[in-house]
């Protein structure tokens, strides 16, 4: 019996060593693939590794504002494009569409991955985060990223070929793609447009997933932690307490008890 127990322990230890040996290469391959899909995520990870915790926090705040400003600038360029939105739309799903949609898709993927990882870390108290952002700061970061997602996905939809929409009816105005993106990320509908091509349907589903992760999951976790830091207020009817937890003597009643 003792030998069987020892054999079982050795077998488990051997399996654990094999898993640990495979974990490193698998993670490296996954990070490489994600870096190709989202170069902005790969760049951010490389920069943060070279910074300490304080500067990594400053870098996160800075880039969050820079990317939001850049997305708003791109949307303004599309809005003021002299030849109209139809001139920007691609004729197929290759070539110009992939080239122009790569950056906004990269940013959407970076936001999705970053907040998903941060949310899972916050659910594990044993994990230490390098970011020194407060919970209020994380809520503000999530809201700005949420706005950027709406704009970035709107830019991608503006480049989609007309064949991707129902009956080939492409969007005609910038407000149409913004409306479609905003209603999609909030899971309230498509703003009157219907995606028929499987690639556009996949993009639409991906935006819904980004919205759920960012606003529902992360926002709930951040706000919950932020509220937990506030001191609890005494309930109605509880006797007031002093600073050391001692009960404060109450004044005599004027009714002549």
C-alpha positions as CSV (number, residue, x, y, z in Angstrom):
1,X,0.0,0.0,0.0
2,X,2.8,2.4,0.9
3,X,4.5,1.7,-2.5
4,X,1.3,2.4,-4.3
5,X,1.0,5.8,-2.6
6,X,4.6,6.7,-3.4
7,X,4.1,5.7,-7.0
8,X,1.0,7.9,-7.2
9,X,2.8,10.9,-5.7
10,X,5.8,10.4,-8.1
11,X,3.4,10.2,-11.0
12,X,1.6,13.4,-10.1
13,X,5.0,15.2,-9.6
14,X,6.1,14.0,-13.0
15,X,2.9,15.3,-14.6
16,X,3.3,18.6,-12.9
17,X,6.9,19.0,-14.1
18,X,5.8,18.2,-17.7
19,X,3.0,20.7,-17.5
20,X,5.4,23.3,-16.2
21,X,7.9,22.6,-18.9
22,X,5.2,23.0,-21.6
23,X,3.6,26.1,-20.0
24,X,6.5,28.4,-21.0
25,X,6.6,27.6,-24.7
26,X,2.8,27.6,-25.0
27,X,2.6,31.0,-23.3
28,X,5.4,32.3,-25.6
29,X,3.6,31.1,-28.7
30,X,0.3,32.6,-27.5
31,X,2.0,35.9,-26.8
32,X,3.6,35.9,-30.3
33,X,0.3,35.2,-32.0
34,X,-1.5,37.8,-30.0
35,X,1.3,40.3,-30.8
36,X,0.7,39.7,-34.5
37,X,-3.0,40.2,-34.1
38,X,-2.6,43.2,-31.9
39,X,0.8,45.0,-32.3
40,X,-0.3,47.8,-29.9
41,X,-0.7,45.2,-27.2
42,X,2.7,43.7,-27.9
43,X,4.3,47.2,-27.8
44,X,2.6,48.0,-24.5
45,X,3.8,44.8,-22.9
46,X,7.4,45.4,-24.1
47,X,7.4,49.0,-22.7
48,X,5.8,48.1,-19.4
49,X,8.4,45.4,-18.8
50,X,11.1,48.1,-18.9
51,X,9.3,50.3,-16.3
52,X,8.8,50.1,-12.6
53,X,5.3,50.1,-11.1
54,X,5.0,53.9,-10.8
55,X,6.1,54.6,-14.4
56,X,4.0,51.7,-15.7
57,X,0.9,53.3,-14.1
58,X,1.8,56.6,-15.7
59,X,2.3,54.9,-19.1
60,X,-1.1,53.2,-18.9
61,X,-2.9,56.5,-18.1
62,X,-1.0,58.4,-20.8
63,X,-1.5,55.8,-23.6
64,X,-5.2,55.5,-22.7
65,X,-5.7,59.2,-23.4
66,X,-3.4,59.2,-26.5
67,X,-5.3,56.3,-28.1
68,X,-8.7,57.8,-27.4
69,X,-7.6,61.2,-28.9
70,X,-6.2,59.4,-31.9
71,X,-9.4,57.4,-32.5
72,X,-11.5,60.6,-32.2
73,X,-9.1,62.3,-34.7
74,X,-9.5,59.4,-37.2
75,X,-13.3,59.6,-36.9
76,X,-13.1,63.3,-37.5
77,X,-11.1,62.7,-40.7
78,X,-13.7,60.3,-41.9
79,X,-16.4,62.7,-41.0
80,X,-14.7,65.5,-43.0
81,X,-13.6,63.2,-45.9
82,X,-14.5,65.3,-49.0
83,X,-15.6,62.4,-51.2
84,X,-17.9,60.9,-48.6
85,X,-18.1,57.6,-46.8
86,X,-18.7,55.6,-49.9
87,X,-15.2,56.5,-51.2
88,X,-13.6,54.9,-48.0
89,X,-15.5,51.6,-48.2
90,X,-13.5,48.7,-49.6
91,X,-14.7,46.7,-52.6
92,X,-13.7,43.4,-51.0
93,X,-12.4,42.0,-47.7
94,X,-8.8,42.0,-48.8
95,X,-6.1,44.6,-49.5
96,X,-7.2,48.1,-48.4
97,X,-9.7,46.8,-45.8
98,X,-7.1,44.7,-44.0
99,X,-4.5,47.5,-44.1
100,X,-6.8,50.2,-42.8
101,X,-8.7,48.1,-40.3
102,X,-5.6,46.6,-38.8
103,X,-5.0,49.4,-36.3
104,X,-8.5,49.9,-34.9
105,X,-8.9,46.1,-34.6
106,X,-5.5,45.9,-32.9
107,X,-6.7,48.5,-30.3
108,X,-10.0,46.7,-29.8
109,X,-8.1,43.4,-29.1
110,X,-5.7,45.2,-26.8
111,X,-8.5,46.7,-24.7
112,X,-10.3,43.3,-24.6
113,X,-7.3,41.3,-23.5
114,X,-6.0,43.9,-21.0
115,X,-9.2,44.4,-19.2
116,X,-10.0,40.6,-19.2
117,X,-6.7,39.8,-17.7
118,X,-7.0,42.6,-15.1
119,X,-10.5,41.4,-14.1
120,X,-9.3,37.9,-13.6
121,X,-6.4,39.1,-11.6
122,X,-8.6,41.1,-9.3
123,X,-10.7,38.0,-8.6
124,X,-7.6,36.3,-7.2
125,X,-6.3,38.2,-4.1
126,X,-3.1,36.2,-4.2
127,X,-2.0,37.9,-7.4
128,X,-0.2,41.2,-7.3
129,X,-0.9,43.8,-9.9
130,X,1.9,46.0,-11.2
131,X,-0.5,48.9,-11.8
132,X,-0.9,51.3,-8.9
133,X,-4.2,52.7,-10.3
134,X,-6.9,53.2,-7.7
135,X,-10.3,51.7,-8.2
136,X,-11.7,55.1,-9.1
137,X,-8.9,55.4,-11.7
138,X,-9.7,52.0,-13.1
139,X,-13.4,52.9,-13.5
140,X,-12.3,56.1,-15.4
141,X,-9.9,54.1,-17.5
142,X,-12.7,51.6,-18.4
143,X,-15.1,54.3,-19.4
144,X,-12.6,56.0,-21.7
145,X,-11.7,52.6,-23.2
146,X,-15.4,51.9,-23.7
147,X,-15.8,55.1,-25.7
148,X,-12.7,54.3,-27.7
149,X,-14.2,50.8,-28.5
150,X,-17.3,52.5,-29.9
151,X,-15.2,54.7,-32.2
152,X,-12.7,52.0,-33.3
153,X,-15.4,49.6,-34.3
154,X,-17.3,52.4,-36.1
155,X,-14.1,53.0,-38.1
156,X,-14.0,49.3,-39.0
157,X,-17.6,49.3,-40.0
158,X,-17.0,52.4,-42.2
159,X,-14.5,50.3,-44.2
160,X,-16.7,47.2,-44.6
161,X,-17.6,46.4,-48.3
162,X,-21.3,47.0,-49.2
163,X,-21.7,43.3,-49.7
164,X,-21.3,42.7,-46.0
165,X,-24.7,44.4,-45.3
166,X,-28.1,43.1,-46.0
167,X,-29.1,43.4,-49.7
168,X,-25.8,45.2,-50.3
169,X,-27.1,48.3,-48.7
170,X,-24.0,49.9,-47.2
171,X,-24.0,52.6,-44.6
172,X,-24.0,56.1,-46.1
173,X,-23.2,58.4,-43.2
174,X,-20.7,58.4,-40.4
175,X,-23.5,58.7,-37.9
176,X,-24.8,55.4,-39.2
177,X,-21.6,53.5,-38.3
178,X,-21.4,55.2,-35.0
179,X,-25.0,54.3,-34.2
180,X,-24.5,50.7,-35.3
181,X,-21.4,50.4,-33.2
182,X,-23.0,52.1,-30.1
183,X,-26.1,49.9,-30.3
184,X,-24.1,46.8,-30.9
185,X,-21.7,47.2,-27.9
186,X,-24.7,47.9,-25.6
187,X,-26.5,44.8,-27.0
188,X,-29.5,46.9,-27.8
189,X,-29.7,46.2,-31.6
190,X,-27.9,47.1,-34.8
191,X,-29.3,50.6,-35.4
192,X,-31.4,49.5,-38.4
193,X,-28.6,47.7,-40.3
194,X,-28.2,43.9,-40.6
195,X,-24.9,42.1,-41.1
196,X,-25.2,39.3,-43.6
197,X,-21.5,38.4,-44.3
198,X,-20.0,36.0,-41.8
199,X,-17.0,38.3,-41.3
200,X,-19.1,41.3,-40.4
201,X,-21.2,39.1,-38.2
202,X,-18.1,37.9,-36.4
203,X,-17.0,41.5,-35.9
204,X,-20.4,42.4,-34.5
205,X,-20.2,39.4,-32.1
206,X,-16.7,40.4,-31.1
207,X,-17.8,43.9,-30.3
208,X,-20.6,42.6,-28.1
209,X,-18.0,40.4,-26.2
210,X,-15.8,43.4,-25.7
211,X,-18.7,45.5,-24.3
212,X,-19.7,42.7,-21.9
213,X,-16.2,42.2,-20.6
214,X,-15.4,45.9,-20.3
215,X,-18.6,47.4,-19.0
216,X,-20.4,44.5,-17.2
217,X,-17.5,42.4,-15.8
218,X,-14.7,44.9,-15.2
219,X,-17.0,47.8,-14.3
220,X,-18.8,45.6,-11.8
221,X,-15.6,44.4,-10.2
222,X,-14.0,47.8,-10.0
223,X,-17.1,49.5,-8.6
224,X,-17.5,46.7,-6.1
225,X,-14.0,47.0,-4.8
226,X,-14.3,50.8,-4.8
227,X,-17.4,50.7,-2.7
228,X,-15.9,48.2,-0.3
229,X,-13.2,50.7,0.6
230,X,-15.7,53.2,1.9
231,X,-16.3,52.9,5.7
232,X,-19.7,51.4,6.5
233,X,-22.3,53.8,7.8
234,X,-24.2,52.9,11.0
235,X,-27.7,51.7,10.5
236,X,-30.7,53.7,11.7
237,X,-31.2,53.1,15.4
238,X,-27.7,51.9,16.1
239,X,-26.0,53.8,18.9
240,X,-23.2,56.2,17.7
241,X,-19.7,55.0,18.5
242,X,-16.5,56.9,19.2
243,X,-13.2,56.6,17.4
244,X,-12.0,53.7,19.5
245,X,-15.3,51.8,19.1
246,X,-16.7,53.0,22.4
247,X,-20.4,53.8,22.6
248,X,-21.0,57.5,22.9
249,X,-23.3,58.4,25.8
250,X,-26.6,59.8,24.5
251,X,-28.1,63.0,25.7
252,X,-31.1,62.8,28.0
253,X,-34.4,63.0,26.4
254,X,-36.4,66.3,26.7
255,X,-39.5,64.3,27.3
256,X,-38.4,63.7,30.9
257,X,-37.7,60.0,30.9
